[in-house]
Amino acid sequence: MFKRLFWVGVGFSIGVVAASKARSYAKAHTPAGAREFVFGRETNNVAVSTVLGLYDEFQTTRKAREAELNQQYVAASR
């Protein structure tokens, strides 16, 4: 179990680093108007904003799945 947890952590870390590097590259190589349209005006803390975006997306997906499972559980218990 600890091996699996370790590799999930490694994979998550690599994903965060890759996503922040890709965002950083895109911000550096796009014109100012397009960059502000896509990423907003904040150009600092790319890694932090990437992690926060991933966390928000995870929470939204988790809550939707939890609601779906709760509905299935209630329907099955009737």
Rosetta constraint file for C-alpha pairs under 8 A:
AtomPair CA 1 CA 5 HARMONIC 6.24 0.50
AtomPair CA 2 CA 6 HARMONIC 5.96 0.50
AtomPair CA 3 CA 7 HARMONIC 6.22 0.50
AtomPair CA 4 CA 8 HARMONIC 6.11 0.50
AtomPair CA 5 CA 9 HARMONIC 6.16 0.50
AtomPair CA 6 CA 10 HARMONIC 6.21 0.50
AtomPair CA 7 CA 11 HARMONIC 5.98 0.50
AtomPair CA 8 CA 12 HARMONIC 6.06 0.50
AtomPair CA 9 CA 13 HARMONIC 6.11 0.50
AtomPair CA 10 CA 14 HARMONIC 6.15 0.50
AtomPair CA 11 CA 15 HARMONIC 6.08 0.50
AtomPair CA 12 CA 16 HARMONIC 6.21 0.50
AtomPair CA 13 CA 17 HARMONIC 6.20 0.50
AtomPair CA 14 CA 18 HARMONIC 5.98 0.50
AtomPair CA 15 CA 19 HARMONIC 5.99 0.50
AtomPair CA 16 CA 20 HARMONIC 6.08 0.50
AtomPair CA 16 CA 47 HARMONIC 7.66 0.50
AtomPair CA 16 CA 50 HARMONIC 7.27 0.50
AtomPair CA 16 CA 51 HARMONIC 6.67 0.50
AtomPair CA 17 CA 21 HARMONIC 6.05 0.50
AtomPair CA 17 CA 47 HARMONIC 7.55 0.50
AtomPair CA 18 CA 22 HARMONIC 6.06 0.50
AtomPair CA 19 CA 23 HARMONIC 6.14 0.50
AtomPair CA 19 CA 50 HARMONIC 7.05 0.50
AtomPair CA 20 CA 24 HARMONIC 5.98 0.50
AtomPair CA 20 CA 46 HARMONIC 6.07 0.50
AtomPair CA 20 CA 47 HARMONIC 5.10 0.50
AtomPair CA 20 CA 50 HARMONIC 5.96 0.50
AtomPair CA 21 CA 25 HARMONIC 6.06 0.50
AtomPair CA 22 CA 26 HARMONIC 6.14 0.50
AtomPair CA 23 CA 27 HARMONIC 6.08 0.50
AtomPair CA 23 CA 46 HARMONIC 7.16 0.50
AtomPair CA 24 CA 28 HARMONIC 6.18 0.50
AtomPair CA 24 CA 46 HARMONIC 6.54 0.50
AtomPair CA 25 CA 29 HARMONIC 6.22 0.50
AtomPair CA 26 CA 30 HARMONIC 6.10 0.50
AtomPair CA 27 CA 35 HARMONIC 6.01 0.50
AtomPair CA 27 CA 39 HARMONIC 7.92 0.50
AtomPair CA 27 CA 43 HARMONIC 7.80 0.50
AtomPair CA 30 CA 34 HARMONIC 6.50 0.50
AtomPair CA 30 CA 35 HARMONIC 5.87 0.50
AtomPair CA 31 CA 35 HARMONIC 6.02 0.50
AtomPair CA 32 CA 36 HARMONIC 6.11 0.50
AtomPair CA 33 CA 37 HARMONIC 6.23 0.50
AtomPair CA 34 CA 38 HARMONIC 6.19 0.50
AtomPair CA 35 CA 39 HARMONIC 5.73 0.50
AtomPair CA 35 CA 40 HARMONIC 7.14 0.50
AtomPair CA 36 CA 40 HARMONIC 4.48 0.50
AtomPair CA 36 CA 41 HARMONIC 5.25 0.50
AtomPair CA 39 CA 43 HARMONIC 7.74 0.50
AtomPair CA 45 CA 49 HARMONIC 6.20 0.50
AtomPair CA 46 CA 50 HARMONIC 6.03 0.50
AtomPair CA 47 CA 51 HARMONIC 6.19 0.50
AtomPair CA 48 CA 52 HARMONIC 6.14 0.50
AtomPair CA 49 CA 53 HARMONIC 6.01 0.50
AtomPair CA 50 CA 54 HARMONIC 6.16 0.50
AtomPair CA 51 CA 55 HARMONIC 6.08 0.50
AtomPair CA 52 CA 56 HARMONIC 6.11 0.50
AtomPair CA 53 CA 57 HARMONIC 6.17 0.50
AtomPair CA 54 CA 58 HARMONIC 6.08 0.50
AtomPair CA 55 CA 59 HARMONIC 6.14 0.50
AtomPair CA 56 CA 60 HARMONIC 6.20 0.50
AtomPair CA 57 CA 61 HARMONIC 6.20 0.50
AtomPair CA 58 CA 62 HARMONIC 5.95 0.50
AtomPair CA 59 CA 63 HARMONIC 6.07 0.50
AtomPair CA 60 CA 64 HARMONIC 6.27 0.50
AtomPair CA 61 CA 65 HARMONIC 6.16 0.50
AtomPair CA 62 CA 66 HARMONIC 6.02 0.50
AtomPair CA 63 CA 67 HARMONIC 6.15 0.50
AtomPair CA 64 CA 68 HARMONIC 6.29 0.50
AtomPair CA 65 CA 69 HARMONIC 6.18 0.50
AtomPair CA 66 CA 70 HARMONIC 6.12 0.50
AtomPair CA 67 CA 71 HARMONIC 6.24 0.50
AtomPair CA 68 CA 72 HARMONIC 6.33 0.50
AtomPair CA 69 CA 73 HARMONIC 6.09 0.50
AtomPair CA 70 CA 74 HARMONIC 6.17 0.50
AtomPair CA 71 CA 75 HARMONIC 6.12 0.50
AtomPair CA 72 CA 76 HARMONIC 6.07 0.50
AtomPair CA 73 CA 77 HARMONIC 6.15 0.50
AtomPair CA 74 CA 78 HARMONIC 6.58 0.50
